[in-house]
Structures are given as structure tokens and as C-alpha cells.
Amino acid sequence: MMRATAKAILAMMLTWTALPGTAQAAWWQAKSRHFTVYSEGNDEKLRGFAERLEKFDFLLRRLYNVTDPEQGSPVLVYLLSNDRKVQKLAGNPNIGGFYTTSDRTAFAVLARGDKTGKFDFGAEEILFHEYTHHFMLHHFPAAYPAWYVEGFAEFFSVVKFPKSGAIEFGHVPMARLPGLVLGQPYPVKYLFARDTGDLSRRDGDRYYGTAWLLTHFYQYNKTERRKEIASYLEDLVRGVPDRSPDSYFEGGLDGLEKDLKAYMRHRLSASSLKSNEMKIGEIVVSPVDAAQGALVEDELRLIYHPKADELPAIVTAIRVTASKFPDSAYAAALLAEAEWAAEQKDAALADADRAIALDATLSRAHAVRAQVLLERAHDSDKAEDWKAALTAIVRANRADTEDPVPLALFYRYHAMRGGKMPDLGYDGLYKAFTLLPQSSGYRFNFVHAMAARGDYATASLLLDPIAYSPHASDMREAAIRLKAELDAQAAEKSGEKAKKPGNPAPAP
């Protein structure tokens, strides 16, 4: 009797597992105040990982006195099952993880698992490095030199969490140590003169290692050198023109390099923040909805800026999976987003409407509907089509007031329709930008909006984080060109030689 009952229970469990929406969750999530972490598989360490991220965020806020209320969505972190999946998604066989933004949120993708060796990069080190960039760009966007941008991120990439509950920071990044010790520090005069573009792997390790060392020197050294570095950084932020880095340091950069090498030979300090100083909110761990879990990797492919010729295959993959979950508004909305990206407009509108019918509060679905209707109104220029587009935008915003997409669409609506831009349009774009200042798209749009209002100096200032990025790119070159144009317009408007306005962000 007991054997028969056991067989019946097992059969019932297998039946449940085969049904969409009742399968054992392949993905789990940990939600906290600033992060949502998705993990492939029920990782027992997931809660601890999310807790360490919150402690790290608290550390940065405490050290740099960031007290402003958080806006927008939490940073999304995806922990895939292995490095190969991360590398395939990134299209880079040498990458261990990455951080970027979609038009809706900032997100990072990493592989689960511990470091494979003492001198390797672990997932947490990669994430802490990238999140430090995220934090700096959000709270201290300015024209920092490439070595300091990377050195600041390296400085906080290695943190330790002892059993006492404290958090230690300032430790040596062991992955950079071989380049520093075996290859010697990167020459300081080159460190100040260049970015990270076109560095060999060996020189890259030396560059990042030396950038970390100089940042550590700046944080802990109490001599006049600290004041010299601070003066140099502050003048860069203020836009002081035509001063050579040599002029800031006694003995020039050669003198600074001599002291830096001497500093490296000493035992280096680290710091600690005690557990009773930290305030970490609730962390909730739960299984991910079956439809969302089944679509995670395809969604990542969609939001990781795919090429146009990759989109049809992504649409097909999402459509096949979404068909298994006909009652999922999430699946229908994601399919609509993919179809819109692939310019399958009629299908996008149909699936957006289907998602809204399933869940009228889904901002993503309303946003796709708004995009389709906005383009239709632009083509027809009919009053009723413009009204329908605006209604869809308003509904998307009401569904989620912290979603930057409808806010940006509201500005775009008025820009496409022509005439004087209402203040509410500028306000919408400004909020979209402040919700996700890491997005270069929103930053560029807001720059153009400020220029359209004649505020060329502010527009130029907003370009600094891109124009002075340590990583060479077409976007950086575009920002440099646009910045030069805006500076010239600001000078013409003021009737005198352009003077770059001060940046309110203090140098960390």
C-alpha cells in the first residue's frame, strides 16, 4: 500500500513538472533595496551574495556621504551557470563578466562559482569593479582621468567579508599583482597620458595595477603627494585649461613615480567598516516565474544591443518559448519588444495588446504599443493617431512612473510633432536621464535638449563622462566632437572665450 502511494505521488510530481508555470524553477531571484540578483539554479549562496552587494553599496554611500534617495529600478545581476554562456553572450572568449545598460535598467552578467585560483578574477571582483563605475557615474559624473576612473574601480574591486559581519576594503587586487611585481609598474608619465585602448594583455595588467596603486597611494598616503593629486583631480573637474600634469607634482611625474615605487615596497594598509555601522534592508529569495525563467537568456540576448541581422533569430526563439506560456503577460510583452526591435510592427502591436489584456499594469507592453502608435502618427500626421500615441505613452507612464522609457517617449512625441517643446517634455526627459544616467542614449538626448534650450555650457558638461571615458569608442569620439561644438556655441553666446563651468561633483 505504501509503495503504491509513493508511486502515485511520484507520478503526480512528474505531471506537475511537465506543465508550463508549475515546473520546478530553473531560476531563482534575490531582491534587495538596490539589486535584483537572478541565479541559474537554486544556489544556496544566493542570499549571501545579495547581502554582500548591499553591504558594498552601503560602504560606498557611507564613505562618500551619498544620502540622496534612490531613484529608478534596482541594478539587475544575472548569474549564469558557466563562463562559456557569459562569453557567448558577450561575443568575447576572454571575458569573465560585463556590465551595461538597456533602455530601462542597468545590468551585469557573470558566471556563478568561486575563483579558480589566487591570481584570477572572481565574479564578485568583476561586479564590484563595474558597480563602482556605476556608482561614480551616477553620483560623481565628471572629467576624471582614465587612470583614476579605473584605479578607483580597482581600489574597491577587492573587498572581504569576515565572519564578524564587517566589510574590509583597500586590499591588494591579487589578479594585478603579477603585472606589478614581475612586469614593473606602468610608467606614470604614460599612465597620465593615455587611456586603456589598444593595451596588450600584459600592459593592461600593468596599467590597471598601477592605476590601483596610485589610487591606493592617494587614499592612504598622508604626505604632500595626497594634496598634489587632489589638486590635480580638482582642476580637471573644474576644467582648468593648459596645465601640464608635471606642474602639480614636486619633481614632476618622475618624482611621483619614484615615491610610488617606494610606497609599493612597504606593507600596504586596508580599512574596515564594522557590522554595527551597516544598515542592510530585507532580502527576499524566491523562485522566478516559470515563463520569465525560460526566457532569461533570450531576453539578455535582446537587451545586450544585438546587431540587426541577429534580431530575427532572437524573435523566433522568444516566440517559440512564449508559445508555451500563453497566459503570461511577461512573455507576450517581451515578444512584443523583440518584434518592435526587428521592425515587425504589426506583430509587435498585436502582442503588446495581448500582454495588456493579460496584465493592464505592465508598463513594458504599454511602451511597445506607444512606440508603434507614435511611428504610425508620424507617418500619417492624423490628429486621431497623435492622440492615440499620446494616450498610450501616458498609460505606460502611469503603469510605472519610474520606468524611463515612457518618459523619454513623451519628449520624443513632442519633438516629432513639432512646435515649441513644453516644459513638461523637458521634465520627462530629465527624469529619464536621472533614473538611468549610465545610459549614453539618455545622456546624449538630454545634452541635445539642453542645447536646444540654449544652455550650451550645461550640455557640454553633461558630456564629460563619455568624452573622458577611459575606453576608446565611436561614442567617445562623437562626444568629443559635440563637446567642442557646444563649447564654441557657449563662447559665442557669452561673447568671450569659453570657460568650462565648475562641476558640482566632488572628486572622490
Buried (B, 14 or more C-beta within 10 A) or exposed (E): EEEEEEEEEEEEEEEEEEEBEEBEBBBBBBBBBBBBBBBBBEBEEBBEBBBBBBBBBBBBBBBBEBEEEEEBBBBBBBBBBEBEBBBBBBEEEEBBBBBBBBBBBBBBBBBBBEBEEEEEBBBBBBBBBBBBBBBBBBBBBBBBBBBBBBBBBBBBBBBEBEEEEBBBBBBBBBBBBBBBEEBEBBBBBBBBEBBBEEBEEEBBBBBBBBBBBBBBBBBBBEEEBBEBBEBBBBBBBBBEEEEEBBEBBEEBBEBBBEBBEEBBEEEBEBEBBEBEEBEBEEBEBEBBBBBBBBBBBBBBBBBBEBEEEBBEEBBEBBBEBBEBBEEBBBBBBBBBBBBBBBEBBEBBBBBBBBBBEBBEEBBBBBBBBBBBBBBBBBEEEEEEBBEBBBBBBBBBBEBBEEBBBBBBBBBBBBBBBEEEBEEEBBEBBBBBBBBBBBBBBBBBBBBBBBBEEEBBBBBBBBBBBBBBBBEBEEBBEBBBEBBBEBBEBBBEEEEEEBBBEEBEBEBB
